Amino acid sequence: MELPSPVVGDQFGSSCAGIGDVDGDGRADFVVSVCAWATDVEPTEPSQTGVACFSGRDGRLIWTGAPGVHFMRFGKHQLRPMPDLDGDGRTDIAAFGWKEQGQMGAYWMPIPEVTLVSGKSGATLCSSTVGRPGDRGTMAVVSDVDTDGWPEVVIALESVHFDEERLQLLSLGRGTMLSVPEIPAPFRLSVSCLAALADHDGDGFSDVLVKLCPDRPGATPPESQGDVLQMLSGRSLVEIARVELPNDWRPGQFCVAGDVDGDGGCDVFVGGLGRPDPCRCEARAYSLRDGSEIVRIQGRSPMPKGGSIGSAGDVDGDGCADLLFAEYHVMEGGLVSLISGNLRSPLHLIEFRYRDDNRWSEYFGYALASIGDVDADGTPDWAITQCTPWGDERPRLTVWSGRTRKLLFAVDRTSLAASARGR
């Protein structure tokens, strides 16, 4: 399958999400980020950036939107589904990225913005500036705290000089900040780890899960303090509980799961790297009720660079959401495992190669999403991308059947032009 990358620094597929049935054909559709960065780290022209919506039936382009939104490198959760905000009967999308250029001293720095996009047409509904020039991070969607009819977003931001991290609760309807809590000492906020939770404290609002890392200036000596999962009230971002992780590994991203251990509460899967080096990826499940470790699953690949973890939907029909666990940038190529949210074991291994020169795709699994049932077989299907923060792979988004674990089709930047010519 020859899918060349026509743009220098192409980062097509750094983020993706399901959006429901946009075109009314009875199949779930999906959105993907479109961005590129030149080798001098300056963003490309606005016409090469934004959000693209594709048909889950056949990969046909439905619309493009949010022109000029440059999706941030190193961020995988910058497209989030929203309720129907404009009343057109379709799920809308929140896009978090750099929208325009601003000046910081002698340098021009991008300004982070949250842009709301119509799920039916791709039109921009509104946008709000957040943070300061050069800030980057991720976001999660929570309940309507200020009762203006619109949900809010929680944003995790990191400064351009990596010397400060912040959490912000943004009112989308009013465009104002509702809460900016302090990060508790001696920790720093891991801005790539942020997720919404069901109502944990019983106040009627969804809550938030973040990851805190001990502040270790300079080198990384043997740590006595591990990372912490912090549960925050979605109403005020005040801490309501925490889970202390052991220091025998390096935790990375996490994904909120269902009730893995049967105690009646939701749990969380955390992906990371074991110690010492050379190491393997690991996925560990923790109870959010008492902080206990439920299960530990070791990855299959030696010496990985990192991994991603995300929801696969309930693939095996046992009532529990399953997980996709990716290990990328390994010598044998990127691997994705399907982990049962109930049986606690890998169900299937997906391996993906380039078809043109038989070279392994090292960053297969950089972004993962359950996008709904695209092939009408009653099982949720997945979008899995291959992309790097530097744009040095041939990026694409692949769509996989959750029932057969087979590749259905793939799209990349050339699909935008091909779909436009075909209309």
N, C-alpha and C positions, 0 to 999 in steps of 0.2 A: 504494500500500500504506500504509494509515493505521495507524501504530503509535505512539500517543501515549505520552509519558513521564508516569506518574501521580505520581512522587515528586520533590520538590525536590532538586536535586543528584544525580540518579540516575547511578550509575556502573556499571550493569550491563554486564559484558563487558570490564572492565579487564584481565582475564586469562582464558585459556582453554587447554584441553588435550584431546587424545584419551585415551580410557580403555579402548578395546577394546569387545568385545561384552558389555555388562552384562546385557541382558534376554534373551539367548539367541535372538535372531531372525536371527542370521547377518549382521547389519550392525554396523559400528563405531559407537560412541556417543561422547559428549563431555561435558565438564564446563565450567562457566563460573562466574566470580565474580559474586556478587550483593551490591552495596553501594550506599549512598547517603550523601551528606554535605549537611547543611543549609547555608544561606548563612552562618551564624555559625560554620562550620567545626567544629561539634559533630556527632558521628556520630548517625545515626538509631537508632531502637529496634532491639534484636536481631532481631526477627521479620522485618526487612527486609534482613538481611545473611546471608551464608553462601555455600555452594556448591550449585549446581543441576546435576543430571545429566539430559541430554536424549537421546532416541532419535535416532540418525542416520538412521533410516528416514523418520520423519515429523515430528520435532521435539516429540514427546510427552514430557512431564515424567516421568522415572523415579523420582527421589528428590531430596530436599533434605537437606543436612547442614551440619555446622559452624555451628550457629546462634550468632550473636553475634560471628563473626569479621568484622571490618571490614577489607576489603582496602585496602592503603595506596595513597594517591594517588601518581602518578608511578612506579608499579611495574607491570611487565607480565609478570613471570615469577614469579608467586606461587602458581601451581598446577603441581605436577610429578607425573607418573605415577610410581608405585612398584611394586615387585614385589608379589606376593600375600602379604601379611604375616599375614593372619588365616586362611589356608587354605581360603577359600571358593571358590577357582577364578577369582577376578576380580582385575583390576589395582586397586590401591588408590591413593589420592591424598594427597599432602602439600600442605597449605595454609599459607601464611605470611602473617600479618596481625596486626592489633591485636585482641586478644581482650577486654580489660577495661580499666577506667580505673585509673590510679595517680596519685599526687600527686607533683609536683615543685615544691617551694616553695609559692607561693600558687596554682599552676595544677594542674588535673587533666590528666594526660597518659596516652595509651594505652600499654599494655605489649605489645611484640611477642611473638608465640608461633608455634611450628610445631605444627600440628594434623594428625594422621594420620586419614584418613577411609576407611571401608570402601567399596570400589568397588561392592559388591553392594547395600548397604542405605543408605549414607550415614551410618551410625553412627560416632561418634568412637571411635577405638581408643586414642589417647593424645595428650597435648600436652606441650610443653616451652617454658618461658619462655626467651627469648633477649634479650640486650641490656638496655638501660635504657629507662625511660619515654620515649616519643616517638621512639625510634629507628625508622628505616624502611630498607628495602632490598629485596634479592632473594635467591634461593637456587638451588642446583643440587644434584642427587643424585649421590653418588659411591659407591664400593665399600664393602663391609663391612670397615672398617679394624680394628675391635676384635674381629672374629670372634664377635659375639654373635648372628649370624643375621639382623641387620637392616642395610640400607644406612645410610650416614651422609649428612648434608647439609652443604654449605658455605654459609655465610650472609655476605653483604656488607651491612654496616650503616653508616648515616650518622646522626650525632647530630642532635637536634632543632634545635640552633643551627648546624648545618653546619660545625662547627669540628673534627670528628674523624670518621674512617672506620676501620672494623675488619673483618677477616676472621675467621670462627670456623668451626671444624670440630666439628660437633655429633654426638654419638652418640645416635641415636634410641632405641635399645634401653635405654640407661642414663640418658638425659637429662642427660649431662654433656659439657663441652667437652673435646675431645681436643687441640686446638691453637688458639692465637691469635697468629699471627705479626705481626711489626712491618711496617708499610708502609715501603718503602725511601725515604729522602730522595733528591732533593727532590720527591717525587711525592705525589699524593693518589689515593685509590682511587675509580674511577668505579663507584658502587654499582649502577648500572643495567645494567652489563655483566659477566655472569658465566655461564659454561657449563662443563659437564663434557666431558672429552676421553677418547678411548681411551687406553690405557696408553702414554704417550710415553716414559717412562724405563725400561721393562722390569722393574718391580718387582712386576708382577702386580695392580696396583691402578689404577683409572681416575684420571686427573689432572684438573686444573682450569685454565681460561683466564680471566684477568681483564684489565681495562684500567686503566692508570695514567696520570694526567694531571699534567703539571708544576704545581707549586704556584706560582701567579702571584698574589700578593696585589694587591688593588686592581683597577685597570683591566686590560684585556687588550691589551698592546702587541704589536707584531710579535714572534712567538715564534721563538726560535732552537732550542728543544727541542720535538720533537713528542711525541705520546702513545706509550705503550709497551704492547704486548701481552705479558703475563707468564704463562708456563706454570709451574704449581706442582704439586708432587707431591701426589696425592690422599691419601697416607698422612700427611704432616706439614705440608703447605702451604709447603714450602721451594722456592725458585725452582730450576727445572731448565733453563730457556731463556727467551729473550725475543726479541720482534720489535719493532724501533724503526720507528715510522711517520713519514713525512715531515711537515713542518710547513706544507705548502701547502694544507691543508684542515682541517676540524674533524671528526674521526672521532666517531661515535656508537656505536650498538649493533652487535653482531656476531653471526654465526651460524656455527658450525662446520660445514664442508662435507665432502664426500668428497675423493677425490684428483683435484683439478681439473686439475693440470698433469702428471699421469702419472708423478710421481717416487716413487710407492709410499707416500707419507705423506698424512695428512689436512691440509686447508687451511682457511682461514677467510675468509668474506666479511664486510667491514666496511662499514656504511652511514654516511654523514655528509654534511656540507655543504661545498661547495667555497668557495674564496676568489677574489676579494674579494666583498663584498656589492654589488649583489644577486647571489645565487648560486643554484646548483641542487644538488639531492641527487646524491650519487654512491655507487656500490657498487664497492668494490675488493676483489679477492681477493689474499690473501698466502699464501705457502708457510710452513707451520709448521716445515718442515725447515731452510730456509736464510734465511727472512725476506724473500725476494724478492717483488716485486709481480708478479702473474700477469696480471691484466687489470683494466681500469678501465672502468666503465659509467656514463655520465652519465644522470641522471634526465631526465624529460620535462617537468617543470613548473617555471616560473620562480617565484622567491621563495617557496619552501616554508618552513614553520616547522620541520619536522623529518621524521623517517621511522622506519620499523621494518623489520626484516629477520628472516626466519625460514625454517625448512625447509618445502618443499612436498612432500617425498617424491620418489620417482623417477617423475615424471610421464611422461617420454618413453621409459622402458624401456631406457635405455642403461647401466644399472648405477650411475649416479651420482645422488645426491640433488640435486634442483633447489631453487631459492630463490624466496621471495616477497619483493618489495621494495616497501614502501609509502612514498608521499610524501603527507603530510597537511598540512591547513591551508594550502592554496594557493588562489589566487583562482578557479581553474577547478574546484576540488573535489578531493577525495582520489583518488589513483590508486594502483593496485597492479600491478606488473609481475612476470611470471613469468620468471625467469632460469635458463637451463640450467646445471647444475653441470658440464657437459662442453663444450658448444658455446660457452659464454661470450657469449651474446647473448640479449636479451629474446625470449621466445617468444610472449607474449600480453600484452595490456593490458586490465585490468579497470577499468571505470568504473561508478560507482554513484551514482544520484540518489535523492532522496526522490520518491515517487510522488504525494504529496498536493499539494505546491505547486511541484514541479519545481525545488527548491533543491538544490544540490550538497551532499553530505555531506563536510564539510571534514576530518573526522578518521576517514574510512574507512581502515582498516588500522592502527588504534592497537595492536591485538593480533592476532597471526597464529599459526596452528597447523595442521600437517598432522594430521588426525584419523583417518586410515585410510579404507577404502573403505566409504562409507555407501550408495552406490547400486548396489553389486554389479556394477560394470562392469570390475573388475580394475585400476583406477587409484586411487591415493590422492586423497582429497578434502580440502577445507580449511575451516577456520573463520576468518572475518575479521570483526573487530568494529569498530564505530564508537563511540567513547567519548572523553571528555575528562577530564583530571584535576579539572576544576571542575564537571562534571556539567551543562554548559550546552548539550549536544547532545541529541538523542533517541537514547539508546544502544540498540543491538541487536547481536545476533550473526547473521551471515549465513553460510550453508553453500553452498559452491560445488563443482561437479563439476570434478575435475582433468582429466577427459578432454575435456569439451565447453566448459569455462570458463563454464558457465551457472549462474545462481543456482538453487539447489534449494529452499530455504526460509529463513525468518528467525524468530528467537525474541527476545523481550525480556521485561521484567518482567511484562507482562500475560499472557505464556504460563504463568507460574506459577499464576495464578488460574484461567485458562481450563482448564489441564490438571487442576487440582484439582476443578473443577466437572464435568469430563467423566468422572471416575472413578466 
